[in-house]
Amino acid sequence: MAEPRRSCFRPCIDLHDGKVKQIIGGTLSEAAPETLRTNFVSRLSAGYFARLYRDNGLEGGHVIKLGPGNDEAARDALSAWPGGLQIGGGINDTNAQSWLDAGASKVIVTSYLFPGAKFSLERLKVLSGAVGRDRLVVDVSCRKRGDGWFVAMNKWQDITDMEMTRETLDLLSQYCSEFLIHAADVEGLCQGIDEALVTKLGEWVQIPCTYAGGAKAIDDLDLVNRLSDGKVDLTYGSSLDIFGGSLVVFKDLVEHNKLHVYWEHVQKLSSSTRRQDPVTVTMPGKVKAYELQSKSKNDLSKQLVELKNELLTLRVQKIAGGSASKLTKINTVRKSIARVLTVMNQKGRQHLREFYKNKKYLPLDLRAKKTRAIRRRLSKHDAKLKTLKQKKKDDNFPIRKYALKA
């Protein structure tokens, strides 16, 4: 039985007029530019944010070009992290391959698939055939209409004829490898995600899916994970501190993703262990001190790292559930770590002794303490001497020779 997936954080870079911005969804219009409402405009380049995501190992992020004048900034981001970011905005069958060649991991398409706000399956087939299904993401960002959601295009201003349903997503998933979905009604407001939409996405989607819109707290990651059963990932925008927000700390999201990746790794190890024949699953081998004496410092360090990783894996497995023998295995690994550390300390002191041999001065920790010899040289009178504090303690709290009768 496959272990359940967990939702994780996906980064984004929204570009408008060549700058990294955070815009309130639905206020961007070429016909009425005065309606634009902006939450944040960065003085830093798109390449800076791409390098930030790269250095923190945040994969699967996207760069969205909101209108003209963003190609240079987009290429700057892609060149900063080749193969690490997806690109969307104005993508069609003629320029998609050029963006992949520029370093995009995948291309994101929306408006091209809806000429005249009507869905064209033929265009989807052509684009999927040109770049390949595994390198195509379909953006089905939507707006609420009545009891359902309809795909919105042209900067979320125009509502198309495609309603978000299980059937439409199944159809699209035949020609793409991923979905990107902005909830345009709550995008940029930092007032909470569209829980109903996320719940439906968890029921409908069968391929990777990223949701954006309204995230205001790191707890929203757990909420999305619960509502979608781990099928939907989450993007943060205006609430994030790197985009001028004060509600969510970027480093906290990075740590959450690291935990998510490690948890997946542990689950794979755990599932592979369960598939083994119970007779062949053996206890971790005990480390013998005399065998460690012949190993070099580098070999001991490597063995120590391996044992620590093994201990961490066993701890997580015990938390996740398992047999009672996990505790025995943990104790065995702990003792092995102690033996390795002891031998490393002994070998280190031995090397220091050889280095300082026949030298005039020795480090304090290498000098002979001689405390036993000093005690033996004491006279009987000196040996019985006590400090004033000890004498008062003995007088006030004498040691009883016999127990009191009950």
Protein Blocks (a to p, Z undefined) as FASTA:
>chain_A
ZZddddddddddddeehiacdddehiacfklmmlpccfbdcfbdfklmmmmmmmnopghi
acddedehilmmmmmmmmmmghiacceehiafklmmmmmmnopabdcdfklmmgghiacf
klmmmmmmmnopklcccdfbdcdehjbccddeehhlaccfbdcdfklmmmmmmmccbdcd
ddfklgonlnopafklmmmmmmmpmcdcddeehiabfklmmmmmmmnnopaccddfklpm
klopakbcfklmmmmmmmmmmmmmmmmmmmmmmmpcfklpccdddddfklmmmpcfklmm
mmmmmmmmmmmmmmmmmmnopcfklmmmmmmmmmmmmmmmmmmmmmmmmmmmmmmgoiab
dcfklpcfklmmmmmmpcfklmmpccfklmmmmmmmccdfbdcdZZ
